[in-house]
């Protein structure tokens, strides 16, 4: 079992990816891909939550 913390994802995403890959036994795969985990692929709109979803989220 591996414990993942959100703050580690935010602060050290490459380290967390390495930890996950080592746990899965694929530690050599992720190092061959040139990626930057700090770059946002889709940051979304500033007000990304659709108004129609707000009642559902409030209910949850």
Gaussian input, Z-matrix of N, CA and C with variables (Angstrom, degrees):
# hf/3-21g

backbone

0 1
 N
 C     1     B1
 C     2     B2     1     A1
 N     3     B3     2     A2     1     D1
 C     4     B4     3     A3     2     D2
 C     5     B5     4     A4     3     D3
 N     6     B6     5     A5     4     D4
 C     7     B7     6     A6     5     D5
 C     8     B8     7     A7     6     D6
 N     9     B9     8     A8     7     D7
 C    10    B10     9     A9     8     D8
 C    11    B11    10    A10     9     D9
 N    12    B12    11    A11    10    D10
 C    13    B13    12    A12    11    D11
 C    14    B14    13    A13    12    D12
 N    15    B15    14    A14    13    D13
 C    16    B16    15    A15    14    D14
 C    17    B17    16    A16    15    D15
 N    18    B18    17    A17    16    D16
 C    19    B19    18    A18    17    D17
 C    20    B20    19    A19    18    D18
 N    21    B21    20    A20    19    D19
 C    22    B22    21    A21    20    D20
 C    23    B23    22    A22    21    D21
 N    24    B24    23    A23    22    D22
 C    25    B25    24    A24    23    D23
 C    26    B26    25    A25    24    D24
 N    27    B27    26    A26    25    D25
 C    28    B28    27    A27    26    D26
 C    29    B29    28    A28    27    D27
 N    30    B30    29    A29    28    D28
 C    31    B31    30    A30    29    D29
 C    32    B32    31    A31    30    D30
 N    33    B33    32    A32    31    D31
 C    34    B34    33    A33    32    D32
 C    35    B35    34    A34    33    D33
 N    36    B36    35    A35    34    D34
 C    37    B37    36    A36    35    D35
 C    38    B38    37    A37    36    D36
 N    39    B39    38    A38    37    D37
 C    40    B40    39    A39    38    D38
 C    41    B41    40    A40    39    D39
 N    42    B42    41    A41    40    D40
 C    43    B43    42    A42    41    D41
 C    44    B44    43    A43    42    D42
 N    45    B45    44    A44    43    D43
 C    46    B46    45    A45    44    D44
 C    47    B47    46    A46    45    D45
 N    48    B48    47    A47    46    D46
 C    49    B49    48    A48    47    D47
 C    50    B50    49    A49    48    D48
 N    51    B51    50    A50    49    D49
 C    52    B52    51    A51    50    D50
 C    53    B53    52    A52    51    D51
 N    54    B54    53    A53    52    D52
 C    55    B55    54    A54    53    D53
 C    56    B56    55    A55    54    D54
 N    57    B57    56    A56    55    D55
 C    58    B58    57    A57    56    D56
 C    59    B59    58    A58    57    D57
 N    60    B60    59    A59    58    D58
 C    61    B61    60    A60    59    D59
 C    62    B62    61    A61    60    D60
 N    63    B63    62    A62    61    D61
 C    64    B64    63    A63    62    D62
 C    65    B65    64    A64    63    D63
 N    66    B66    65    A65    64    D64
 C    67    B67    66    A66    65    D65
 C    68    B68    67    A67    66    D66
 N    69    B69    68    A68    67    D67
 C    70    B70    69    A69    68    D68
 C    71    B71    70    A70    69    D69
 N    72    B72    71    A71    70    D70
 C    73    B73    72    A72    71    D71
 C    74    B74    73    A73    72    D72
 N    75    B75    74    A74    73    D73
 C    76    B76    75    A75    74    D74
 C    77    B77    76    A76    75    D75
 N    78    B78    77    A77    76    D76
 C    79    B79    78    A78    77    D77
 C    80    B80    79    A79    78    D78
 N    81    B81    80    A80    79    D79
 C    82    B82    81    A81    80    D80
 C    83    B83    82    A82    81    D81
 N    84    B84    83    A83    82    D82
 C    85    B85    84    A84    83    D83
 C    86    B86    85    A85    84    D84
 N    87    B87    86    A86    85    D85
 C    88    B88    87    A87    86    D86
 C    89    B89    88    A88    87    D87
 N    90    B90    89    A89    88    D88
 C    91    B91    90    A90    89    D89
 C    92    B92    91    A91    90    D90
 N    93    B93    92    A92    91    D91
 C    94    B94    93    A93    92    D92
 C    95    B95    94    A94    93    D93
 N    96    B96    95    A95    94    D94
 C    97    B97    96    A96    95    D95
 C    98    B98    97    A97    96    D96
 N    99    B99    98    A98    97    D97
 C   100   B100    99    A99    98    D98
 C   101   B101   100   A100    99    D99
 N   102   B102   101   A101   100   D100
 C   103   B103   102   A102   101   D101
 C   104   B104   103   A103   102   D102
 N   105   B105   104   A104   103   D103
 C   106   B106   105   A105   104   D104
 C   107   B107   106   A106   105   D105
 N   108   B108   107   A107   106   D106
 C   109   B109   108   A108   107   D107
 C   110   B110   109   A109   108   D108
 N   111   B111   110   A110   109   D109
 C   112   B112   111   A111   110   D110
 C   113   B113   112   A112   111   D111
 N   114   B114   113   A113   112   D112
 C   115   B115   114   A114   113   D113
 C   116   B116   115   A115   114   D114
 N   117   B117   116   A116   115   D115
 C   118   B118   117   A117   116   D116
 C   119   B119   118   A118   117   D117
 N   120   B120   119   A119   118   D118
 C   121   B121   120   A120   119   D119
 C   122   B122   121   A121   120   D120
 N   123   B123   122   A122   121   D121
 C   124   B124   123   A123   122   D122
 C   125   B125   124   A124   123   D123
 N   126   B126   125   A125   124   D124
 C   127   B127   126   A126   125   D125
 C   128   B128   127   A127   126   D126
 N   129   B129   128   A128   127   D127
 C   130   B130   129   A129   128   D128
 C   131   B131   130   A130   129   D129
 N   132   B132   131   A131   130   D130
 C   133   B133   132   A132   131   D131
 C   134   B134   133   A133   132   D132
 N   135   B135   134   A134   133   D133
 C   136   B136   135   A135   134   D134
 C   137   B137   136   A136   135   D135
 N   138   B138   137   A137   136   D136
 C   139   B139   138   A138   137   D137
 C   140   B140   139   A139   138   D138
 N   141   B141   140   A140   139   D139
 C   142   B142   141   A141   140   D140
 C   143   B143   142   A142   141   D141
 N   144   B144   143   A143   142   D142
 C   145   B145   144   A144   143   D143
 C   146   B146   145   A145   144   D144
 N   147   B147   146   A146   145   D145
 C   148   B148   147   A147   146   D146
 C   149   B149   148   A148   147   D147
 N   150   B150   149   A149   148   D148
 C   151   B151   150   A150   149   D149
 C   152   B152   151   A151   150   D150
 N   153   B153   152   A152   151   D151
 C   154   B154   153   A153   152   D152
 C   155   B155   154   A154   153   D153
 N   156   B156   155   A155   154   D154
 C   157   B157   156   A156   155   D155
 C   158   B158   157   A157   156   D156
 N   159   B159   158   A158   157   D157
 C   160   B160   159   A159   158   D158
 C   161   B161   160   A160   159   D159
 N   162   B162   161   A161   160   D160
 C   163   B163   162   A162   161   D161
 C   164   B164   163   A163   162   D162
 N   165   B165   164   A164   163   D163
 C   166   B166   165   A165   164   D164
 C   167   B167   166   A166   165   D165
 N   168   B168   167   A167   166   D166
 C   169   B169   168   A168   167   D167
 C   170   B170   169   A169   168   D168
 N   171   B171   170   A170   169   D169
 C   172   B172   171   A171   170   D170
 C   173   B173   172   A172   171   D171
 N   174   B174   173   A173   172   D172
 C   175   B175   174   A174   173   D173
 C   176   B176   175   A175   174   D174
 N   177   B177   176   A176   175   D175
 C   178   B178   177   A177   176   D176
 C   179   B179   178   A178   177   D177

   B1=1.4378
   B2=1.5263
   B3=1.3122
   B4=1.4546
   B5=1.5332
   B6=1.3034
   B7=1.4632
   B8=1.5250
   B9=1.3230
   B10=1.4537
   B11=1.5184
   B12=1.3189
   B13=1.4606
   B14=1.5267
   B15=1.3288
   B16=1.4532
   B17=1.5224
   B18=1.3278
   B19=1.4670
   B20=1.5206
   B21=1.3169
   B22=1.4627
   B23=1.5345
   B24=1.3168
   B25=1.4616
   B26=1.5237
   B27=1.3214
   B28=1.4562
   B29=1.5322
   B30=1.3284
   B31=1.4607
   B32=1.5248
   B33=1.3306
   B34=1.4682
   B35=1.5312
   B36=1.3303
   B37=1.4693
   B38=1.5224
   B39=1.3263
   B40=1.4702
   B41=1.5215
   B42=1.3121
   B43=1.4628
   B44=1.5284
   B45=1.3271
   B46=1.4576
   B47=1.5275
   B48=1.3281
   B49=1.4586
   B50=1.5222
   B51=1.3247
   B52=1.4617
   B53=1.5123
   B54=1.3203
   B55=1.4649
   B56=1.5324
   B57=1.3328
   B58=1.4662
   B59=1.5288
   B60=1.3219
   B61=1.4605
   B62=1.5237
   B63=1.3358
   B64=1.4691
   B65=1.5233
   B66=1.3232
   B67=1.4654
   B68=1.5320
   B69=1.3388
   B70=1.4579
   B71=1.5274
   B72=1.3204
   B73=1.4604
   B74=1.5143
   B75=1.3166
   B76=1.4643
   B77=1.5279
   B78=1.3168
   B79=1.4634
   B80=1.5243
   B81=1.3015
   B82=1.4650
   B83=1.5255
   B84=1.3059
   B85=1.4656
   B86=1.5245
   B87=1.3201
   B88=1.4618
   B89=1.5190
   B90=1.3269
   B91=1.4642
   B92=1.5161
   B93=1.3412
   B94=1.4573
   B95=1.5250
   B96=1.3043
   B97=1.4585
   B98=1.5262
   B99=1.3022
   B100=1.4658
   B101=1.5235
   B102=1.3228
   B103=1.4568
   B104=1.5209
   B105=1.2907
   B106=1.4511
   B107=1.5241
   B108=1.3045
   B109=1.4508
   B110=1.5145
   B111=1.3233
   B112=1.4573
   B113=1.5234
   B114=1.3307
   B115=1.4605
   B116=1.5217
   B117=1.3097
   B118=1.4558
   B119=1.5228
   B120=1.3094
   B121=1.4534
   B122=1.5209
   B123=1.3048
   B124=1.4539
   B125=1.5137
   B126=1.3077
   B127=1.4555
   B128=1.5199
   B129=1.3263
   B130=1.4535
   B131=1.5177
   B132=1.2745
   B133=1.4570
   B134=1.5215
   B135=1.3262
   B136=1.4696
   B137=1.5333
   B138=1.3147
   B139=1.4668
   B140=1.5250
   B141=1.3158
   B142=1.4594
   B143=1.5298
   B144=1.3169
   B145=1.4622
   B146=1.5233
   B147=1.3241
   B148=1.4598
   B149=1.5151
   B150=1.3145
   B151=1.4637
   B152=1.5288
   B153=1.3295
   B154=1.4669
   B155=1.5243
   B156=1.3399
   B157=1.4685
   B158=1.5284
   B159=1.3069
   B160=1.4627
   B161=1.5271
   B162=1.3515
   B163=1.4686
   B164=1.5330
   B165=1.2971
   B166=1.4730
   B167=1.5271
   B168=1.3318
   B169=1.4717
   B170=1.5100
   B171=1.3207
   B172=1.4617
   B173=1.5219
   B174=1.3202
   B175=1.4661
   B176=1.5289
   B177=1.2985
   B178=1.4621
   B179=1.5014
   A1=108.63
   A2=115.39
   A3=121.08
   A4=108.09
   A5=115.48
   A6=120.73
   A7=108.83
   A8=115.52
   A9=121.39
   A10=108.72
   A11=115.94
   A12=120.11
   A13=109.24
   A14=115.55
   A15=120.36
   A16=111.48
   A17=117.03
   A18=118.80
   A19=111.62
   A20=117.29
   A21=120.55
   A22=110.20
   A23=116.11
   A24=120.57
   A25=110.75
   A26=116.54
   A27=121.43
   A28=111.15
   A29=117.10
   A30=121.16
   A31=113.84
   A32=117.85
   A33=121.54
   A34=110.66
   A35=117.63
   A36=119.11
   A37=113.70
   A38=118.73
   A39=120.35
   A40=111.13
   A41=116.84
   A42=120.91
   A43=110.45
   A44=116.79
   A45=120.64
   A46=111.20
   A47=117.07
   A48=120.42
   A49=110.20
   A50=116.64
   A51=120.60
   A52=111.92
   A53=116.44
   A54=121.17
   A55=110.66
   A56=116.06
   A57=120.13
   A58=111.13
   A59=116.14
   A60=119.96
   A61=111.84
   A62=117.63
   A63=120.04
   A64=110.64
   A65=116.79
   A66=121.04
   A67=110.54
   A68=116.13
   A69=120.62
   A70=113.08
   A71=115.87
   A72=119.42
   A73=113.22
   A74=118.04
   A75=121.65
   A76=110.32
   A77=116.59
   A78=121.02
   A79=114.40
   A80=119.82
   A81=120.69
   A82=112.04
   A83=118.66
   A84=121.43
   A85=111.80
   A86=117.00
   A87=118.44
   A88=112.91
   A89=118.39
   A90=119.80
   A91=112.17
   A92=117.39
   A93=119.68
   A94=112.37
   A95=117.45
   A96=121.25
   A97=108.94
   A98=116.18
   A99=120.45
   A100=108.86
   A101=115.88
   A102=120.00
   A103=109.01
   A104=114.28
   A105=119.93
   A106=106.69
   A107=116.25
   A108=120.00
   A109=112.41
   A110=117.36
   A111=119.99
   A112=111.40
   A113=117.39
   A114=120.87
   A115=109.25
   A116=115.43
   A117=119.54
   A118=109.52
   A119=115.45
   A120=120.30
   A121=108.87
   A122=116.25
   A123=121.11
   A124=107.68
   A125=115.73
   A126=119.99
   A127=111.44
   A128=116.79
   A129=120.19
   A130=111.62
   A131=114.09
   A132=121.61
   A133=108.82
   A134=117.76
   A135=119.27
   A136=112.54
   A137=116.48
   A138=121.63
   A139=107.86
   A140=116.32
   A141=121.36
   A142=113.97
   A143=118.86
   A144=120.15
   A145=108.69
   A146=114.42
   A147=118.96
   A148=109.55
   A149=117.76
   A150=120.80
   A151=113.29
   A152=117.35
   A153=119.99
   A154=112.13
   A155=118.07
   A156=121.16
   A157=113.12
   A158=117.43
   A159=120.27
   A160=114.22
   A161=120.00
   A162=118.42
   A163=112.74
   A164=116.53
   A165=120.63
   A166=109.33
   A167=116.90
   A168=120.44
   A169=111.61
   A170=116.96
   A171=120.05
   A172=111.21
   A173=116.22
   A174=120.49
   A175=111.40
   A176=115.99
   A177=120.02
   A178=110.15
   D1=144.37
   D2=179.65
   D3=-126.50
   D4=138.07
   D5=178.37
   D6=-101.81
   D7=127.62
   D8=178.87
   D9=-115.28
   D10=133.22
   D11=179.67
   D12=-112.75
   D13=139.60
   D14=-178.89
   D15=-60.79
   D16=-40.76
   D17=-179.21
   D18=-62.51
   D19=-31.88
   D20=176.46
   D21=-69.52
   D22=-37.27
   D23=176.86
   D24=-62.10
   D25=-41.71
   D26=-178.76
   D27=-72.41
   D28=-44.78
   D29=-172.45
   D30=-85.76
   D31=-35.58
   D32=-176.14
   D33=-138.30
   D34=66.17
   D35=-175.70
   D36=-63.05
   D37=-36.84
   D38=179.27
   D39=-65.41
   D40=-39.55
   D41=177.65
   D42=-64.05
   D43=-43.11
   D44=179.87
   D45=-65.37
   D46=-39.93
   D47=176.48
   D48=-61.07
   D49=-42.95
   D50=177.64
   D51=-61.17
   D52=-41.59
   D53=178.65
   D54=-62.07
   D55=-43.92
   D56=179.29
   D57=-64.40
   D58=-44.41
   D59=-179.10
   D60=-64.87
   D61=-41.28
   D62=177.29
   D63=-62.85
   D64=-39.28
   D65=178.82
   D66=-62.54
   D67=-36.86
   D68=-179.99
   D69=-85.06
   D70=-6.37
   D71=179.48
   D72=80.05
   D73=25.39
   D74=-179.43
   D75=-124.90
   D76=38.60
   D77=-172.90
   D78=-63.29
   D79=-21.34
   D80=-178.95
   D81=-86.76
   D82=-17.54
   D83=-174.99
   D84=-71.38
   D85=-49.33
   D86=-172.89
   D87=-68.62
   D88=-23.69
   D89=-179.53
   D90=-73.98
   D91=-18.77
   D92=-179.21
   D93=-83.42
   D94=-9.95
   D95=-178.99
   D96=-99.89
   D97=123.79
   D98=179.91
   D99=-84.81
   D100=95.77
   D101=179.55
   D102=-132.92
   D103=154.22
   D104=173.17
   D105=-116.76
   D106=114.73
   D107=-177.13
   D108=-79.11
   D109=-2.29
   D110=176.61
   D111=-87.74
   D112=-16.80
   D113=178.77
   D114=-78.84
   D115=129.24
   D116=178.71
   D117=-81.09
   D118=130.35
   D119=177.92
   D120=-80.78
   D121=-46.02
   D122=175.97
   D123=-140.49
   D124=102.42
   D125=-178.40
   D126=-79.00
   D127=-19.76
   D128=-179.23
   D129=81.80
   D130=170.91
   D131=177.73
   D132=-79.32
   D133=157.00
   D134=178.17
   D135=-57.41
   D136=-35.88
   D137=176.80
   D138=-113.22
   D139=67.41
   D140=-170.62
   D141=-73.45
   D142=-18.71
   D143=-178.31
   D144=-81.67
   D145=123.01
   D146=178.07
   D147=-67.28
   D148=138.71
   D149=179.31
   D150=-55.46
   D151=-30.98
   D152=-179.77
   D153=-68.26
   D154=-19.27
   D155=179.62
   D156=-88.33
   D157=-17.62
   D158=-176.81
   D159=-56.78
   D160=-45.69
   D161=178.54
   D162=-60.92
   D163=-36.26
   D164=179.94
   D165=-66.49
   D166=-44.06
   D167=-179.86
   D168=-66.15
   D169=-39.11
   D170=177.66
   D171=-63.95
   D172=-36.17
   D173=179.27
   D174=-67.83
   D175=-34.25
   D176=-179.58
   D177=-70.49

